[in-house]
């Protein structure tokens, strides 16, 4: 019986452990310095907003681990000695393994800003971040203002959290439009408007210069790089992306790039050592995916694949077509396939953009400007069916087919308003086509509210 040790109790590590147990009697130990039990990171914001308690973020009861013979150890791994197959903890205790899985996730980026380690300066990724937020921003009496640095998904979540407690928020975004490295212009501009509608002080094309300390070592203000303006605040949220949490491996002999370098089997350059999740970096990107994917569902898929390999059934990580979903305050967002913003957009990619004249609802469809092959879709305020887009992307359908069958793609509870006809009418007008909407052939599940 082998001893498989997993460093990290996020979705990647826990999924690996669960699937190893389904297929073997190996001894399994999960190590984490953050919490004793696995929890849903995406739910942290709802704890702060009062929608749930922290214990509600734990998908499994505490008895689950003992029943499934998965040992949990709360400790910080300080060093890895792969020659001895040994881990050294911060208290100098050691642990031996037969096979090791590195699933240490990410940490917020810090770019050397003066004051970045002051009290009240935090990311929004770990349970400790939630605890710090409760300490420094329990209400708008203790926290007169928060400044968020970085315009991504974590930043918008943190803004929503703070606004829910009536704490004024200033949002510093270095790009000229919110998340325009990912989103096409029409969508990015709509999100700019939506952020301002929530009375958030959005500062585009603006950079942080430094964070000023008070006499107790806590943040009391930030300085703007471009103008020297001083903005008083008690909390600074650093949400300018994340980086793989791999510092403890720098002298381990394991090959590192930004993350831990792995092949399609998620193997490192060291025998019996593997890496998965946010900290894993593919030697060669899979299709148009990034070498590092800090996404919940890809971490889960890596865990499932690696568990098969560790149980004697070598299985490559094959994530399939790209998809993701998120929420921008009140607007739900989905993406299937590839719809590039300005950054990295290939010359052959043509976009069609439709936006509702009154509501914050829009669709952007990407297709090949020569072959008309459907490449991807972004939706805001309209929920679409994953199964439909996975199918048309696999079959390499053209954009005409996808538009004609939008009735199949759109979730549709009774009494919900649909927009397929308006979308197709605009596409026909712009592209001199005559696409006709087909009647639905699948039972729809839900759509947008009227």
C-alpha positions in Angstrom: 0.0 0.0 0.0 1.5 3.3 -1.1 1.3 6.6 0.9 0.1 9.4 -1.4 0.6 12.8 0.1 -1.3 15.8 -1.3 -0.1 19.4 -0.5 -3.2 21.6 -0.6 -6.8 21.1 0.2 -8.5 23.0 -2.6 -10.7 21.6 -5.2 -7.8 20.0 -7.1 -6.3 18.2 -4.1 -9.5 17.1 -2.6 -10.9 15.8 -5.9 -7.7 13.8 -6.3 -8.0 12.2 -2.8 -11.7 11.4 -3.3 -11.1 9.6 -6.7 -8.0 7.8 -5.4 -10.2 6.4 -2.5 -12.9 5.3 -5.0 -10.3 3.2 -6.9 -7.7 2.1 -4.3 -6.8 1.4 -0.7 -3.7 3.6 -0.8 -3.0 5.7 2.4 -3.9 9.3 1.6 -2.8 12.4 3.5 -3.9 15.9 2.7 -1.7 18.8 4.1 -2.9 22.4 4.4 -1.7 25.4 6.4 -4.9 27.3 5.6 -7.8 25.3 7.1 -8.4 21.8 8.4 -11.3 21.1 6.0 -12.0 21.7 2.4 -14.3 24.6 1.6 -15.6 26.4 -1.5 -13.4 29.5 -2.2 -16.1 30.9 -4.5 -18.5 31.0 -1.6 -16.3 33.2 0.7 -17.9 36.4 -0.7 -21.4 35.1 0.3 -20.2 34.6 3.9 -19.1 38.2 4.2 -22.4 39.3 2.5 -24.4 37.4 5.1 -25.9 34.9 2.7 -24.3 31.9 4.5 -22.1 30.9 7.4 -18.5 29.6 6.8 -19.5 26.1 7.8 -22.0 26.1 4.9 -19.1 26.5 2.5 -17.8 23.0 3.4 -19.2 20.5 0.9 -18.5 17.5 3.2 -19.3 16.9 6.9 -16.3 16.5 9.2 -16.9 12.8 9.5 -16.4 12.4 5.7 -12.6 12.3 6.0 -12.4 9.6 8.6 -15.0 7.5 7.0 -13.1 7.6 3.7 -9.8 7.1 5.4 -8.3 10.4 4.2 -6.0 11.9 6.8 -5.9 15.7 7.2 -2.8 17.5 8.6 -2.7 21.2 9.3 0.9 22.2 8.6 3.1 24.4 6.4 5.5 22.6 4.1 8.8 24.4 4.3 10.9 22.1 2.2 10.8 19.1 -0.2 13.6 16.6 -0.4 12.6 14.4 -3.4 15.7 12.2 -3.0 14.5 11.1 0.4 10.8 11.4 -0.6 10.4 13.6 2.5 8.6 16.8 3.4 9.9 19.1 6.1 7.3 21.3 7.9 7.9 24.7 9.4 8.2 23.1 12.9 10.9 20.8 11.5 8.7 17.7 11.7 9.0 15.5 8.6 6.7 13.2 6.6 7.6 10.5 4.1 5.7 9.8 0.9 5.7 7.3 -1.9 4.0 9.7 -4.3 3.5 13.4 -3.9 0.8 15.7 -5.4 1.5 19.4 -5.3 -1.8 21.3 -5.3 -0.8 24.5 -3.5 -3.0 26.9 -5.6 -2.3 30.6 -6.1 -1.5 33.7 -4.1 -2.3 37.3 -4.9 0.2 39.2 -7.0 2.3 41.8 -5.3 4.4 44.1 -7.4 6.6 45.6 -4.8 4.4 48.5 -3.9 5.6 50.4 -0.8 3.2 49.4 2.0 1.8 46.3 0.4 2.3 44.3 3.6 0.6 46.7 6.0 -2.4 45.8 8.1 -5.6 46.2 6.1 -4.0 45.2 2.9 -5.2 41.8 1.6 -6.2 39.7 -1.4 -9.5 37.9 -1.5 -8.5 34.3 -2.0 -7.9 32.5 1.3 -10.0 32.1 4.4 -7.5 34.4 6.2 -8.4 37.1 3.7 -12.0 36.8 4.8 -11.0 37.0 8.5 -8.9 40.1 7.7 -11.8 41.7 5.9 -14.0 41.2 8.9 -11.3 42.7 11.1 -10.6 45.8 9.0 -14.0 46.3 7.3 -16.8 45.0 9.5 -18.9 48.1 8.6 -18.7 51.6 7.2 -18.0 53.1 10.6 -14.7 51.2 11.0 -13.8 51.4 7.3 -14.4 54.8 5.8 -13.3 53.7 2.3 -11.7 50.7 0.6 -9.5 50.9 -2.5 -9.3 47.9 -4.8 -6.3 47.5 -7.1 -6.8 45.4 -10.2 -9.7 45.0 -12.5 -10.4 41.2 -12.8 -13.0 38.8 -11.5 -11.7 38.8 -7.9 -11.7 42.6 -7.9 -15.3 42.8 -8.9 -16.3 40.3 -6.3 -14.5 42.2 -3.6 -16.2 45.4 -4.7 -19.6 43.7 -4.5 -18.8 42.4 -1.0 -17.8 45.9 0.3 -20.8 47.7 -1.3 -23.1 45.2 0.4 -22.0 46.7 3.8 -22.3 50.3 2.4 -18.6 50.8 2.4 -17.5 53.3 -0.3 -15.2 51.7 -2.9 -12.6 53.2 -5.2 -11.6 50.8 -8.0 -8.1 51.3 -9.6 -7.9 49.7 -13.0 -4.7 50.1 -15.0 -6.4 49.2 -18.3 -8.3 51.8 -20.3 -11.5 49.8 -19.9 -12.5 47.1 -17.4 -11.0 43.6 -18.1 -10.4 44.6 -21.8 -7.5 42.2 -22.0 -10.2 39.5 -22.0 -13.5 41.1 -23.0 -14.2 42.7 -26.4 -14.8 46.5 -26.3 -18.6 46.4 -26.2 -18.8 44.1 -23.2 -16.0 45.9 -21.4 -17.7 49.3 -21.8 -21.0 47.8 -20.5 -19.3 46.6 -17.4 -17.7 50.1 -16.9 -21.2 51.6 -16.9 -22.6 48.9 -14.6 -19.8 49.4 -12.0 -20.5 53.1 -11.9 -24.3 52.5 -11.6 -23.5 50.8 -8.3 -21.8 54.1 -7.1 -18.3 52.6 -7.2 -15.6 55.1 -7.9 -14.1 53.5 -11.0 -10.7 54.9 -12.0 -9.6 53.6 -15.4 -6.0 53.9 -16.7 -4.9 54.4 -13.2 -2.1 52.8 -11.2 -1.2 52.5 -7.5 2.1 54.1 -6.5 2.2 53.3 -2.8 0.2 52.6 0.4 0.6 55.0 3.3 0.8 53.7 6.8 -0.7 55.0 10.0 1.1 55.0 13.4 -0.1 51.5 14.1 1.2 49.9 10.8 -2.1 49.8 9.1 -3.1 51.3 5.8 -4.5 54.8 6.0 -4.3 56.0 2.3 -3.1 55.2 -1.2 -1.2 57.4 -3.6 -2.1 57.4 -7.3 0.9 57.0 -9.7 -0.2 59.3 -12.4 -1.4 62.3 -10.4 0.0 62.0 -6.9 -3.6 62.1 -5.5 -4.0 60.7 -2.0 -7.1 58.7 -1.3 -7.8 58.0 2.4 -8.9 54.4 3.1 -8.7 51.7 5.7 -8.6 48.7 3.4 -6.7 48.0 0.2 -7.7 45.0 -1.8 -4.9 43.6 -4.0 -6.7 41.8 -6.8 -4.2 42.3 -9.7 -4.2 38.7 -10.6 -2.7 35.7 -8.9 0.5 33.7 -9.2 1.3 30.0 -8.5 2.1 29.4 -4.9 5.4 27.6 -5.4 8.1 29.5 -3.5 8.9 26.6 -1.2 10.0 24.6 -4.2 12.7 26.9 -5.5 15.6 24.7 -4.3 13.8 21.4 -4.6 15.1 20.3 -8.0 11.6 20.4 -9.4 11.4 22.3 -12.7 9.6 25.6 -12.3 8.4 28.3 -14.7 5.8 30.6 -13.3 4.3 27.4 -11.8 5.4 23.7 -11.5 6.2 22.4 -15.0 4.1 19.3 -15.9 3.3 17.1 -19.0 -0.1 15.9 -20.1 0.0 13.3 -17.3 0.6 16.1 -14.8 4.0 14.6 -14.0 6.9 16.8 -13.0 10.5 16.2 -14.0 11.0 14.3 -10.7 9.7 10.7 -10.5 6.6 10.2 -8.4 5.9 14.0 -8.0 2.9 15.5 -9.7 1.3 19.0 -9.8 -2.3 20.0 -10.5 -4.6 23.1 -10.3 -3.5 26.7 -10.2 0.1 25.9 -9.5 0.6 23.5 -12.4 2.1 24.9 -15.7 1.9 22.8 -18.9 5.1 22.6 -20.9 3.1 23.2 -24.0 -0.4 24.9 -23.8 -3.4 22.7 -24.7 -4.9 24.3 -27.8 -5.5 28.0 -27.1 -5.6 27.5 -23.4 -3.1 29.2 -21.2 -0.3 27.0 -19.7 -1.6 27.9 -16.2 -5.3 27.7 -15.6 -6.5 29.2 -12.4 -10.1 28.0 -12.8 -12.2 25.9 -10.5 -13.5 23.3 -13.0 -10.1 22.7 -14.6 -8.6 22.0 -11.1 -11.4 19.4 -10.6 -10.7 17.8 -14.0 -7.0 17.6 -13.3 -7.7 15.9 -10.0 -9.9 13.3 -11.6 -7.4 12.6 -14.3 -4.4 12.3 -11.9 -6.3 10.0 -9.6 -6.7 7.6 -12.5 -2.9 7.7 -13.1 -2.1 7.2 -9.5 -4.3 4.2 -9.4 -2.5 2.5 -12.3 -4.6 3.8 -15.2 -2.4 6.5 -16.9 -4.8 9.2 -18.0 -3.9 12.5 -19.8 -5.5 15.7 -18.8 -7.9 16.6 -21.6 -10.1 19.6 -20.6 -12.1 19.9 -23.8 -13.5 23.2 -25.0 -12.9 26.3 -23.0 -15.8 27.6 -20.9 -16.2 29.7 -17.8 -18.8 31.7 -16.0 -18.8 34.5 -13.5 -20.9 37.4 -12.2 -20.2 41.1 -12.6 -22.3 42.5 -9.7 -25.9 41.9 -11.0 -24.9 40.6 -14.5 -24.2 36.9 -15.1 -21.5 36.1 -17.6 -20.8 33.0 -19.6 -18.2 32.2 -22.3 -17.9 29.1 -24.5 -15.1 28.6 -27.0 -12.9 31.6 -27.8 -13.9 35.2 -28.0 -10.8 37.3 -27.6 -10.5 40.9 -26.5 -7.9 43.2 -28.0 -5.1 41.1 -26.5 -4.2 38.1 -28.6 -7.1 38.3 -31.0 -6.2 36.6 -34.3 -6.7 38.3 -37.6 -9.2 35.7 -38.8 -11.5 36.2 -35.8 -14.6 38.3 -36.6 -17.0 39.5 -34.0 -20.7 40.1 -34.0 -22.0 42.1 -31.0 -25.6 42.6 -30.0 -26.7 44.7 -27.0 -30.2 45.3 -25.6 -31.2 48.9 -26.0 -32.2 49.3 -22.3 -31.0 46.4 -20.3 -27.5 45.2 -19.4 -27.8 42.3 -21.7 -25.5 41.5 -24.6 -24.0 38.8 -26.7 -20.7 38.6 -28.7 -20.2 35.8 -31.2 -16.8 35.1 -32.7 -16.5 33.3 -36.0 -13.9 32.8 -38.8 -14.0 35.6 -41.3 -13.3 33.3 -44.2 -14.9 29.9 -43.4 -17.7 31.3 -41.1 -16.8 28.6 -38.5 -18.3 29.3 -35.1 -15.4 30.0 -32.7 -17.1 31.1 -29.5 -19.7 33.2 -27.7 -19.8 35.5 -24.7 -23.2 36.2 -23.0 -24.1 38.8 -20.4 -27.5 38.6 -18.8 -28.5 35.6 -20.9 -27.9 32.1 -19.7 -27.0 29.5 -22.3 -26.7 25.7 -22.4 -23.2 24.3 -22.0 -24.2 21.1 -23.8 -25.3 23.0 -26.9 -22.1 24.9 -27.4 -19.9 22.0 -26.5 -21.7 20.1 -29.3 -21.4 22.8 -32.0 -17.8 23.5 -31.2 -16.9 19.8 -31.5 -18.9 19.5 -34.8 -17.2 22.7 -36.0 -20.6 24.2 -37.1 -20.7 27.5 -38.8 -22.1 30.7 -37.3 -25.3 30.5 -39.4 -26.2 27.2 -37.9 -25.5 28.4 -34.4 -27.7 31.5 -34.8 -30.5 29.5 -36.5 -30.5 27.1 -33.5 -30.2 29.7 -30.7 -33.6 28.5 -29.5 -31.9 25.2 -28.5 -29.1 27.1 -26.8 -31.1 29.3 -24.6 -32.4 28.2 -21.2 -36.1 29.0 -21.1 -38.4 28.9 -18.0 -42.0 29.8 -18.7 -42.7 33.6 -18.8 -39.1 34.5 -19.6 -38.4 36.9 -22.4 -36.3 35.7 -25.3 -34.1 37.7 -27.7 -33.1 35.3 -30.4 -35.1 37.1 -33.1 -33.6 40.4 -32.3 -30.1 39.0 -32.4 -30.6 37.3 -35.7 -32.2 40.3 -37.2 -29.2 42.4 -36.4 -26.8 39.8 -37.6 -28.6 39.5 -41.0 -28.6 43.3 -41.3 -24.8 43.6 -40.7 -23.7 40.6 -42.7 -26.2 40.5 -45.6 -27.5 37.1 -44.7 -31.0 35.6 -44.3 -30.8 33.3 -41.3 -34.1 32.1 -40.0 -34.6 31.0 -36.4 -35.4 27.3 -36.2 -38.0 26.1 -33.7 -36.6 24.6 -30.6 -35.8 20.9 -30.8 -34.6 20.5 -27.2 -36.6 21.4 -24.1 -35.1 24.6 -22.8 -34.4 25.0 -19.1 -34.0 28.7 -18.4 -33.4 32.0 -20.1 -33.3 35.7 -19.1 -36.0 37.3 -17.0 -38.4 39.5 -18.8 
